[in-house]
């Protein structure tokens, strides 16, 4: 059985994010995507959760390197810097 799902990419294209890129998805495709998502969730839970330390301060050099990496990326929206005096 086929079911039609609409998925719009960031460029406004109507297609699914898998090879072929059409707008049809089978239940077996959906089950595959669900299994892959569950594997990723399990990996993060087992290997990364609680082991990462957030970066709270950036030096000028590191800030420049990050800006160089993300500048060509369309899907990164930088948060405005909050002054230390501003309320949370």
N, C-alpha and C positions, 0 to 999 in steps of 0.2 A: 504494500500500500504506500502511496506517495502522499506527502503533505507539503503544502507550500508555506514557506516561512520567508518573511522579508527581513533582510539584513542590509543595512546601509553602511558602507565603509566611510572612513573619514573624508574621502574625496567625493562622497555622494553617489557612489556606484551601488547599484542594487545587486548584490551577490553574496554568497556565503564565503567565509574565510577558509576555503579548502581547495585542493586541486580541482580544476574544472570551473570553479567559481560561479556556477549557475545558482539559481534560486530554489532548487529542489533539494530536499534532504530526505533520505530514507530513515526509517527507524533504526536500522543497523548502523548508519552513519551517526545518528544521534547517540546511540549507545556507545559507539567508539569514542566520540568526543567526551561523553560523560566519564568513561573509563580513564581517558587521558587526564581529564581535570582531577579526578580522584587520585591518580598517581602523583600528580604535581602537588596536590594538597597534602598528601601523605609525606612526600619528600620534604616539603617545607616544614611540616610539623615535626618530623623526626630529626632533621638535620640543621635547621636554621632557627627555629623558634627558641627564643631565650638566649641565643648565642651572639646576636648582633648588637653592636653598640651604636646608638645614633650619633651622627656627627652634629654637634651643636655649635661649633665655632669653625670657621673656615679662614685659613690664611690667604693672603692675596694671591700667592702662587697657585694654591689648590683651587681657589675660586676661578682663576683664569683658565685652568685646565678643564674644569667642569664646564665652563661657558663654551670653550672650544668644542667640547664633545657634543653638547646638546644643541648648539646653535643651528645646525642644519636640520634638526628634527622638528617636524611639524606638530607633534603631539605633546610637547613639553610646554607647560605654562608656568613660568617662574612666579613664585609668590613674592609679593613686595616685602622688602626687609622691614621688620618691625623695630622701632627704636626701643632701647632699653627702658625708656620712660613711659611707653604706651601701655595702657591696661590690656590684660589678656582677655 
